[in-house]
Amino acid sequence: MRNQLLALLAVGAIAVPAVATLAQAPQRGISKGNIIFNYTCEVLPGQEEAFKQLVPKLIAAVQKEPGTMAYEWSMRADGKTFDTVEILQDSNAVVAHVKDVVGNFGSDLGKTQKGLRLAVFGNPDAEAMKAIEGFHPEHQTPVGGFMR
């Protein structure tokens, strides 16, 4: 009986922190207010080297933004078209991100690449929509899904 009681206590000691951790997990996804961008751009002719030098600086700066949850760059097979996938915590993070990137890197980005498409997933508020309006965003309507 004593061994069964000890085993039960041991299971409880493991299970309670695990359940508490699950209960504290942040809610994520566009249904929870996150906003996701897929930004497709093209490196301008003759600007490949400048672009390659700019990207790591930009990524390092954006990594410091508390509201930017993910920021991934991918180059397509043609070697000039690239996509960034950005997951932002909420509309406030969108505004802060745009101010940071445009304010600190806008000139260099304008010299090295041109935007082709900005797909926006989620429901940015009016202030966030104003911040991105110059990128001619294509707003996607949420249907359903989840993010872990």
C-alpha positions in Angstrom: 0.0 0.0 0.0 2.8 2.4 0.9 4.5 1.8 -2.5 1.3 2.5 -4.3 0.9 5.7 -2.4 4.4 6.8 -3.2 3.9 5.9 -6.8 0.7 8.0 -6.9 2.5 10.9 -5.3 5.3 10.7 -7.8 2.9 10.7 -10.7 1.2 13.7 -9.2 4.5 15.6 -8.7 5.2 15.1 -12.4 1.7 15.8 -13.7 0.9 19.0 -11.8 3.8 21.1 -13.2 3.1 19.7 -16.7 -0.5 20.7 -16.5 0.4 24.1 -15.0 2.9 24.7 -17.9 0.1 23.8 -20.5 -2.3 26.2 -18.8 0.2 29.0 -19.0 1.1 28.5 -22.7 0.4 31.7 -24.6 -2.4 31.6 -27.1 -1.2 32.1 -30.7 -2.7 32.5 -34.1 -4.6 34.9 -36.2 -7.8 34.1 -34.3 -5.9 35.3 -31.1 -4.8 38.6 -32.6 -1.4 37.6 -34.2 -0.8 39.1 -37.6 1.2 37.3 -40.3 2.9 38.9 -43.3 4.2 37.2 -46.4 6.2 39.8 -48.2 7.5 39.0 -51.7 10.2 41.1 -53.1 12.8 41.2 -55.8 16.5 42.2 -55.5 17.2 45.0 -57.9 19.8 44.3 -60.7 23.3 45.0 -59.6 22.3 45.2 -55.9 22.9 41.6 -55.0 26.0 42.2 -52.8 24.5 45.2 -51.0 21.4 43.1 -50.4 23.4 40.2 -48.9 25.1 42.6 -46.6 21.9 44.4 -45.5 19.8 41.3 -44.7 21.8 40.1 -41.6 21.7 43.6 -40.2 18.0 43.9 -40.7 17.3 40.5 -39.1 19.5 41.3 -36.1 17.6 44.6 -35.6 14.1 43.0 -36.0 15.1 40.2 -33.6 15.2 42.8 -30.8 11.6 43.8 -31.4 9.6 42.3 -28.5 6.4 42.0 -30.6 8.0 40.2 -33.6 7.5 36.5 -32.9 9.1 35.2 -36.1 11.0 36.7 -39.0 12.2 34.3 -41.8 13.7 35.1 -45.2 13.8 32.7 -48.1 15.4 33.1 -51.5 13.6 31.5 -54.5 15.4 29.4 -57.1 15.8 32.4 -59.5 18.2 34.0 -57.0 16.5 37.4 -57.1 13.0 36.9 -55.7 12.6 36.4 -52.0 9.9 36.1 -49.4 9.8 37.1 -45.8 7.4 35.5 -43.4 6.7 37.6 -40.3 4.6 36.7 -37.3 3.7 39.7 -35.2 2.1 39.6 -31.8 -0.6 42.1 -32.6 -1.4 45.4 -34.3 0.8 47.4 -31.9 3.7 45.1 -32.9 2.9 45.8 -36.6 3.1 49.6 -36.1 6.4 49.3 -34.1 7.9 46.9 -36.7 7.1 49.2 -39.6 8.4 52.2 -37.8 11.6 50.3 -36.9 12.3 48.8 -40.3 11.3 51.8 -42.4 12.9 54.3 -40.1 16.2 52.5 -39.8 16.5 50.5 -43.1 13.9 52.1 -45.5 16.5 53.9 -47.6 18.8 50.9 -48.0 15.9 48.6 -48.7 14.6 51.0 -51.3 18.0 50.9 -53.1 18.4 47.1 -53.0 14.9 45.6 -53.5 11.4 46.3 -54.7 8.3 44.9 -53.1 6.0 42.8 -55.2 3.3 41.6 -52.8 2.4 41.9 -49.2 -0.2 39.3 -48.1 -1.6 40.1 -44.7 -3.2 37.3 -42.6 -5.1 38.4 -39.5 -7.1 41.5 -38.5 -4.8 44.5 -38.1 -6.5 47.5 -36.5 -6.9 50.9 -38.3 -3.5 52.2 -37.1 -1.7 49.1 -38.3 -3.5 49.2 -41.6 -2.4 52.8 -42.0 1.2 51.8 -41.2 1.3 49.2 -44.0 -0.9 51.0 -46.6 2.1 52.1 -48.7 3.0 48.5 -49.3 -0.4 47.9 -51.0 -1.3 45.0 -48.8 -3.6 42.2 -49.9 -5.7 41.3 -46.9 -6.6 37.7 -46.4 -9.8 36.8 -44.6 -9.3 34.4 -41.7 -11.3 31.2 -42.1 -9.9 29.0 -39.4 -6.8 27.2 -38.1 -4.4 27.1 -35.2 -0.8 27.9 -34.3 1.1 26.0 -31.5 
